Amino acid sequence: GEAGETTDESAVAPVSDENLQEEKTGDAAAAPETATAAPDAPAENAPAKGPIAEEAAQERAPASAGSAEAEQAAAENAPENAPAPQAATAPSAGGTAVTLPALGESVTEGTVTQWLKQVGDDVAVDEPLLEISTDKVDTEIPSPVAGKLLEIKVGEDETVEIGAELAIIGTADAAAAPAPAVETPAPAAAEPTPEPVAAVAAAAPEPAPEPVVAPAPTPEPANPESQATPSPTPVKESTETPAESADNGGGDSYVTPIVRKLAKQHGVDLAVVTGTGVGGRIRKQDVLDAAEKAPAAAEAPAAAASAPTPAAPATEPSALRGKTEKLTRLRRTIATRMVESLQVSAQLTTVVEVDVTEIARLRTRAKEAFLEREGVKLSYLPFFAKAAIEALKIYPQVNSSIDLEAGTVTYPAGEHLGVAVDTDRGLLVPVIKDAGDLSIAGLARKINDVAERTRTNKVLPDELSGGTFTLTNTGSRGALFDTPIINQPQVAILGTGAVVKRPVVITDPHVGESIAVRQMVFLALTYDHRIVDGADAARFLTAIKDRLEGGEFEAELGA
């Protein structure tokens, strides 16, 4: 099984094919791979199949697991949900030293993935200087002062500790020192190579801006397991040439790789985006604003097309075929954590089948009012989360951690729920602290919030650690169930499969046995057999099953 699923708005698979489609844009729930978000070991305890490390680096940003992936756009002038890390400054004989700022409590070092400015370039205050990748975050480091880049002290692919000196910024007339061997982007070829979806912190510099094709917006990033980039579907036919599109709508203004990547993810054509940053530079918020307007604009032409159109090819070959590329820092972390998880614990998976017909009926009755009142869709995931959290309070061994060397078992006072989120960089697991205090309405809002911020790289590094139990939605892509990998040092992870209609034998006290169509789902619990016995796991799952089948959640909806 994999270590984590990505959260999508439908948190779990839709109740039916029709609901499945609807759900994919709901509560940012766990994704199709098993998400193993390490509670105290962020992304490091990522999943085996589906990367999820709670501390998994934010390659985009996801992203919404995340993250952590605080794509705190230092490059942005306007404030964002998560403030960009501010590079520390220190006076230097030849100018101001730019140092690597603190990116989170557990982040101790970072790797320079790309310099966005070269020696001799003029820089403005808060203008992005370079991109940094850590085990939990991929972000841009902005210039703390205005001036000229006099010296680059750390080359690309070099790893340095927090506080290390990265560059020197001086006055425009100061003499520039030679930079270390830092690869500069090669001139763009006539046809730039497509950028892989999973590549978040590319070790090599990106080629010159490539033509931007606006893919149709999708509910969430591609499944981490399949790194293939979906074939883009233009929102509208462009009459511009590739060269014109590459202009990114900003003329000579620079568009950062992170902004360009975000535009690709949301299907935004940068050529038609008006930048609100310094000098007309396109900011992340500009892209997100444009993405919100795109669906409405795309619907009109679609509705007008009454004549049948030729069926498009089912899929196009991935641009990754035939290529060899360097592993990103996040992918290396996930790989390490997954193997370590299997090596240090005795993992076993138990599965139960649950009838969620009553919950399906409740959702149908309440979802419109819930959306209007809470601002988020009512998916199945908050119901699964609520039932699991209540069971954790009764069976704390499933919420514990074990230390064989010290000979101790720790039972946390609260339930800190990790939720696997699928991002274009890999599976990340942001944590909802004290989830046991929340109602279904509160859980729905929290899940939606952390998932969205993880996908857009706005989640803070410290939000990707500290979990005590993980929830991963293996059903968001239609999977019935899988065997998720535990996020160390946690001792259990719950995978929720697709909610589907099936004929089931039911017993009625008046009619007897009969066959009826019911909404069914598989719940798979992977647990550490060193501390959780099979009977404990069965009791835990039965408690969740009974709570869900009872369907008594109306009071939890916050009406």
C-alpha positions, 0 to 999 in steps of 0.5 A: 500500500502507499503511504498517503492519499491526497485530500480532495474536496470530496474527501472520499470517493463520491457516492456514485459516479455522479457524486464522485465527479462532484466530490473531487472538488470538495473538502480537500481530502486525502489522496489515492495513495496511502498517506503516511504523514509523520506526526512529529517527523513531518514529511519524513514519514511519507507514504510508500506509494503515495508520498506524504511526508508531513515534512515533505518539502513543498515543491510548488508550493501540495500542495492543499497534503503539503505541507511543509510547503509554505510557498510563502511567495517572498516574491510577492509584494502583497501579503499572502496567507502565509508570509514569505520568509524574510532573508536575514541581513547583516552589514558587510564591508562590500554591502548587505549580506543575505542569509538563509532565514528560519523556515520552521522549527524543525528545518535546519538546512536548505538546498539552493535549487536555482538562482533567479538573479545573477551577479551584476543584476539590479534587485528591488526590495522583496524581489525573489533572489533564489529558490530554496528547497528543504525537507518541508518547504520549497520557497523563494528567498526575497532580497531584503534590500534594493541594490545590485547583486555583488556576489553569490556565495552558495552555488546551485545544488549546495546545501547550507544551514539556517543563517548561512550567508547566501549573497551580498547586495550592494550599491549600484556602483559597487564592483561585482565579485565573480560568482561561484560556479552556478549554472545559468539557464541555457538559451531557450530552444525553439521548443522548450521541454515540458516541465514535469508535474512532479518536479518541484525543486529542479536541481538544474535551472529552468530553460527560458520561459516556454509557451504557456498553454492553459490546461482546463482546470482540474479539481486537484493535482494529479495522483502522485503515483502517476507523475505523468502530466495530463495533456493540457486542454486550452481554455480558448484557442490562441492565435498567438505564436509560441514566442508571443505566449512566452512573453507571459503577458508581462512584456519584459517583466520576469515571471518566477518559476513558481508562479509559472508552475502555479499557472500551469496547474490552474490552467491560466494563460499568463499572456492575458494576466495583468501583474500587480507586483513591482513593475507589473510583475505577475504575482501568485495571487494574480494567477489565483484570481485569474484561475477563479474567473477561468471556469466561468469564461470556459463554460460559455463556449462549451455551452454554445457548442451544440454540434457534436465534436470529435472525441479527443484522445483518451490520453497523451504520452507523458513528457517524462517518457525516455527521460532521466532526471534528478530526484527532488529533495522531497522525493528523496525524503519520501523514499527514505521515510517509506523504507524506514517506516517498514523497517522499524515497525511491524505493519499489518492492515485490517479492513472493514466494509461500512454502509454509509447510506444514511450519511449519503442521505444526510449529505443530499439534504444538507449540502447546499445549506452547508456550502452556503453557511460554511463556505466549503462543500460537505464531503464524506471525509469530515464524517470519517474524520469525526468517527475516527477521532471519537474512536481514538479517544476510546482506544488511545493505543491507536493514537500513541507512539512507542519508543523501544529503546526507552521502553516507553509508550506515549499517549498524547492528550489530544488527537492531532489529525494528519490529512494526506494532500495530493500536490504536484510535488508529491503527497504531503500531510498537513496536521490539524491540531486538537482535531478532537475538539472540532465538529464536522463543520469545523473539520470540514473547514479545517480540512479544506483550509489546510488542503488548499494552502498545501496545494498552493504552497502556503502551508507553514512548515510547522503545520506539516509535523506533530500529527498523532494519527493520519487519514488518507483518502484512497478513494478519491481516485476510485480505489476501493482500498489499499494498505497505507504505510504508517507515518512514523512515529505514529502507530496507525493510519486509516485509508478510506476507499471510494463510496460506491453503490452495491447490492447488499443483504439487509435485515428488516425486523418486519420483512426479514432479509432482502437485497437493497442498493446501498452506499458502501465503503471500505475502511483500511487500518494499517497499524503497528503490531508492536503496540496495537493488537489485532483485536484492538484494531478490530474494536477500533474499526468496529467503533468507527463502523457503528458510528458511521452506520448510525448516521447521527451527525445532524447536530455536528453540521453546525446549523 
